[in-house]
Each structure stands twice: as C-alpha cells, then as structure tokens.
Amino acid sequence: MELEGYAVSFDEADVGQSLCRETFFEFLKEFWPEVSSEQPVWNWHTWVLCYELQKAAERVFAGVPNPHDYVINVPPGTTKSTIVSEMFPAWCWTRRPDLQFICGSHTMDIARDLARRSKDVIQSEKYKSWFGVPSPDGKYKAVVLANTATEMIINTEGGFRLAVGAGHVLGFHGHFILVDDPIDPESASSVLDRETAVKWMSETLSTRKVNKIVSVTILVMQRLAVEDPSGLMLGQIRDKRWGTPVRHICLPWKLSDQVRPEKLRAYYDKKTKLLDPIRLPEKVALEYKIRMGKYGFACQMEQNPIPVEGNLIAVHKFKYLQNLPPTTLTHYKKIVRYWDKAGTHEGGKRTAGVKLGIDNHDRVVILDVVIGQWSAGEREAVIKSVAGKDGRDVQIGVEQEPGSGGKESAEATVQRLMGYVCEIELPTGDKAWRADPFAAQADIGNVYLPDGAPWIPEYVEELRYFPEGTFSDQTDATSGAFNMAAGDNVHMGALFRKK
C-alpha cells in the first residue's frame, strides 16, 4: 500500500491484535472458539457487559480510582461466566500482564473449570502468536505463563489468576476480585450456604484488594434471595453493609422495573419485550418457571427476590368446597398434620398445626388449622389432643427448631405421640424456598379450602402477605405439610429434590 510516497505494510494479524487489545468485545468475538464450539449469539447485552467491564479495567490500567464496585445480575444461559471469568482476565493481560486476579465461585471444582477455560485462551496458538511476544513499539510486554497449574495461573510479569471456592481463606490480593455465582443455584434454598457466601465476601474478599481505591470487585450472578451476596453489596441485608458504592447492572429476562441502569430498557426487543428473544424466548422461560417454581423464577429470571406478580402465594386463586371428601385414606392419597412449634406463651410467635391432604384427584386440600400461644406443657397437650381427634390415618410432621434444645423438644413430642406415624423435619432452606412448592399449586388454582371454616380469614390473610407479613407460623406449617405429603414429587427452586 502506498500513502503519499510512504510504503505502509500491515497484515490481518496486526489489525486483529490492535482491535482485540483496544476493545474487549472484539477480543471476546475473536477468541470465542477457544472456549466453545457452539455458534455464538451476540445479543446487545453481551456488548453492554463487555463495555462495563472495560470501563472498570481502563481505570485499573491507568491507576486511577474506581468510583464503585459492580453487581451484575443476569439470567442463566446469558454467557456471563464466559465474559467475566474466562475471557476478561485473558484480555486484561494483553494490556497489563502484571495484573492479579482473584476469581471465586461456589465450589473449587467450578472455579477450577473456569480457570481451565481461561487458560485455554491464553495457551491458544493465536493468543501466543499475537500477545506472547513484545509489541514492536515496546508498549506492551509479553504474556508468557510461568507455570502449568490451573488453580494459580502465573505469568512471567508477576501477574496471576487465582481460582478459589466460596469460604476459602486467602493469602493473596488482587487488582480484580471476580466473583461468579458464589452460591450454587441448585442449593440456593440453603440458608447456611447463603450465609457462608455472604460472610466470605464481607469478611474475606472485601479485604483482598491490592489498592482499596483503584482495585475493583465484580460480582456476577442471578438473584437467589434477598439475603444473597447481591443483597449484601446492594445494601438489602439488615445490619450488613458492603462499604463501597456499587454500580448495579440488572437485566431480567423480560422488560420490567428491575432493569438497571434504566437507560438499558431501550435495548429490549421492541416487539417481545425480551432481553434475548433467541436464547430466552417465552417458551424457554415457561419451561424454566415450571422447573424453578414461582419463587425460583422470580429470583433467577426476573432478578427480583419478591415475585413481580405479587406476594408469593396466590391466595386469590384458592378454591372453596362446600362438601369436603371424608378425611380417610379411601378418599385421600395422604393426609398430614404438620406442627410449627415456634410459638411461646404470650410471645410474638404462635404454634400452628395445619392439616393438609392430597385427594384422589390430586387436589391439595387444607382440611383444618389449629393455632395459638401456649406454654410448653399446654402446647404438648394440644398436639396430643388434636392427634386423637384426627385419627391414625393422619401422619404427623414436627418441625425441629435449631440447636440441641429444638432436637430434644421435637423428640419429646414424638415420644408423647406413640402409636401415630410421625416424622421430624430439620428445615434446610429459608421460609420462601420451603413454601415455593405449595405456592406453585396455589398459582395453578389447585388449592382447596372448606367453605365457611372459622379459621379461614386469619389463615388466608397471613398467607396473602407472606413472606413480608408479620407472622409466618401458619404458612410454615402449610409448606411443611405439603412437602411431607407430596414426598418425592416436591421440588425446591432450581431442581427437583428427593426428600
């Protein structure tokens, strides 16, 4: 090529190197084949995420303050891990190979797999050819790996990419703290898992920045509960604060008030209002809703721990029967009376016993509710008296409160109910997740109540405002009864669960 008497020589590799170094999105497109054999779908949100990450990276490259950390909430299947955990560190090293990354996920196996994919990019022939030698102008240094490990990928310029699982104590600091799904969506009902992840982020990762002013934390996940790591960084958890301003990128599967920043609403598909009509069409979303349940769908797809359709349990869809089937196993597949014993005499909570049956037509029927505030002795007498009235066809579930005292109390109740079929349950998830399977039945109009029963107004009113209402005793007992009655068919959030 001639330009005013000068000979200019460049080839495709020169152009590719320049474009990829200067623009993260171009790098993602160029090196996609190194991490996936699938044909990429370049939806608008892909560019947005690359743009936001590059803005944060440019500040780190220049050593200037980052005004905020990042929370990125997007639905599953939207290339978030490929962008944030796999491609982003590899791209940053084309500009600053001395940078240090701490990359966390909910398990070490997942963190290690993401690291392996990132390493595949760095060790690809194209990457080594383009970025493995110093540039002619000396502006960029070489990216040359100094080890073959995956957990700790180190290059010869002092940069590293450390893979860690949630809860691990660290001895390193990073210019970038990348946290990708710190909780497994398939076990998000576990309060312990969520508390572990929140504590890990607030007490460990928050102290791991190389430079508290310049370094940046980037959390990417789908919402799983109010008190998840996103809730921590967004200031939604009572008595817990992140301490650093946060930029929130929130992209639900369909246009809603949850979209952040609000200007991104303009990019949603004009006709369907969908984030990604190709990968997340209405049909796929409906399949997710059936699989996840109402609460799981609200969290993971709508990025809203409070369902946008209203409160969790659709009490307006309850149906009322004037003539209930007789409460015998001739007419019911299973009948359960479940007791939530959290109540204390003259205290703030009540003891509730909900009697629920699944009849031969697979209808969920709320047969009776007993509720009150009693002393321990009075409560045990009530439970035994109610068992006598219910009869031996009714199985009895008893919730075990946390701690050794809760265990002893539950076992004592069962001992007093000798001759009845009893089951002690130690809850493993929070209230909303445990109620989700019952809520799914209410949502399709498959919950029935005896018309005119005196306990109905108070019962329905509590369920109407769950999980935000003052009380949850009857709701907890209802979800316990349903989960016990449904047995192997019960599902929690992201997957079906065998009890």
Stockholm file with secondary structure:
# STOCKHOLM 1.0

chainA/1-499         MELEGYAVSFDEADVGQSLCRETFFEFLKEFWPEVSSEQPVWNWHTWVLCYELQKAAERVFAGVPNPHDYVINVPPGTTKSTIVSEMFPAWCWTRRPDLQFICGSHTMDIARDLARRSKDVIQSEKYKSWFGVPSPDGKYKAVVLANTATEMIINTEGGFRLAVGAGHVLGFHGHFILVDDPIDPESASSVLDRETAVKWMSETLSTRKVNKIVSVTILVMQRLAVEDPSGLMLGQIRDKRWGTPVRHICLPWKLSDQVRPEKLRAYYDKKTKLLDPIRLPEKVALEYKIRMGKYGFACQMEQNPIPVEGNLIAVHKFKYLQNLPPTTLTHYKKIVRYWDKAGTHEGGKRTAGVKLGIDNHDRVVILDVVIGQWSAGEREAVIKSVAGKDGRDVQIGVEQEPGSGGKESAEATVQRLMGYVCEIELPTGDKAWRADPFAAQADIGNVYLPDGAPWIPEYVEELRYFPEGTFSDQTDATSGAFNMAAGDNVHMGALFRKK
#=GR chainA/1-499 SS CEETTEECCCCHHHHHHHHHHHCHHHHHHHHGGGTCCSCCCCCHHHHHHHHHHHHHHHHHHHTCCCCCEEEEECCTTSSHHIIIIIIHHHHHHHHCTTCEEEEEESSHHHHHHHHHHHHHHHTSHHHHHHHSSCCTTSCSCCCCBSCCCSSEEEBTTSCEEEEEETTCCCCCCBSEEEEECSSCGGGTTBHHHHHHHHHIIIIIGGGCBSSTTTCEEEEEECCCCTTSHHHHHTTCSTTCCCCSCEEEEECCSBCSTTCBSGGGGGGSCTTTCBSCTTTSCHHHHHHHHHHHHHHHHHHHTTCCSSCTTSSSSCGGGCEEESSCCCSSTTTEEEEEEEEECCCCTTSSCCEEEEEEEEETTCCEEEEEEEEECCCHHHHHHHHHHHHHHHCTTSEEEEECCSHHHHHHHHHHHHHHTTTSCEEEECCCBCHHHHHHHHHHHHHTTCEEEETTCTTHHHHHHHHHHTTTSSCCHHHHHHHHHHHHHHGGGCEETTEECCC
#=GC SS_cons         CEETTEECCCCHHHHHHHHHHHCHHHHHHHHGGGTCCSCCCCCHHHHHHHHHHHHHHHHHHHTCCCCCEEEEECCTTSSHHIIIIIIHHHHHHHHCTTCEEEEEESSHHHHHHHHHHHHHHHTSHHHHHHHSSCCTTSCSCCCCBSCCCSSEEEBTTSCEEEEEETTCCCCCCBSEEEEECSSCGGGTTBHHHHHHHHHIIIIIGGGCBSSTTTCEEEEEECCCCTTSHHHHHTTCSTTCCCCSCEEEEECCSBCSTTCBSGGGGGGSCTTTCBSCTTTSCHHHHHHHHHHHHHHHHHHHTTCCSSCTTSSSSCGGGCEEESSCCCSSTTTEEEEEEEEECCCCTTSSCCEEEEEEEEETTCCEEEEEEEEECCCHHHHHHHHHHHHHHHCTTSEEEEECCSHHHHHHHHHHHHHHTTTSCEEEECCCBCHHHHHHHHHHHHHTTCEEEETTCTTHHHHHHHHHHTTTSSCCHHHHHHHHHHHHHHGGGCEETTEECCC
//
